[in-house]
Amino acid sequence: MLRWFRAFLPKEERFFDLFARHSQTIVQGALALQGMLRGGEETPVFCQRVNQFENDADNITREVLTAVRRTFITPFDRGDIKNLITAMDDAIDQMQQTAKAVILFEVRTFEPPMREMGTLLVECANLVGRALPLLKSIGNNVAMLTAITEELTKLEGRVDDLHDIGLKELFLKHRNASAMDFIVGAEIYDHLEKVADRFDDVANEINSIVIEQV
């Protein structure tokens, strides 16, 4: 009876605005990460940008979690809202971890597969930005949401492949030289792969919401 009653009450729509704001910080963070991976003396500047966007994303995440606690009628299940915003936040958190490793090890040059991974991560971020507004009217957008999440999963697989290719090239490059250079490079590859993994988690959360709502 309560569920039937709740279905006719107006739902709080500000969650979609918060999701959109968060997705924009993810896009900007991914673009800053891509800029960082170009290397050169501007690398620390781009690292700082990643950190700033991560801080902005954290603030929005707190707004969402506070709104979940205080809102009687949410657009979809509270647990789904929490899981989605957490997965999104984890993606930009992992970007920050990548930037921190670059600062820690004073890296200024990056391997071609790393730069290609950065390009694919920007694509992932843009796909998330496209998907979130569609959640406002899931029934009309099932096909598009499904296509976007499938593309996110494909991109995650391509990043995994680049991770493996990059590690192999790194090993061959440094096996008779600096072990530390290999370790540092492998660390960056692992962080970049984890960013893609977190985007795949976002895709899974979107799919979960679609299944429950349709």
Salt bridges, closest charged atoms under 4 A:
GLU12 OE1 - ARG14 NE 3.72
GLU63 OE2 - ARG21 NH2 3.02
ASP89 OD1 - HIS22 NE2 3.07
GLU111 OE2 - LYS173 NZ 2.91
ASP164 OD1 - HIS163 ND1 3.12
GLU187 OE2 - HIS191 NE2 3.18
ASP190 OD1 - HIS163 NE2 2.71
GLU193 OE1 - HIS163 NE2 3.58
ASP201 OD2 - ARG198 NE 2.85
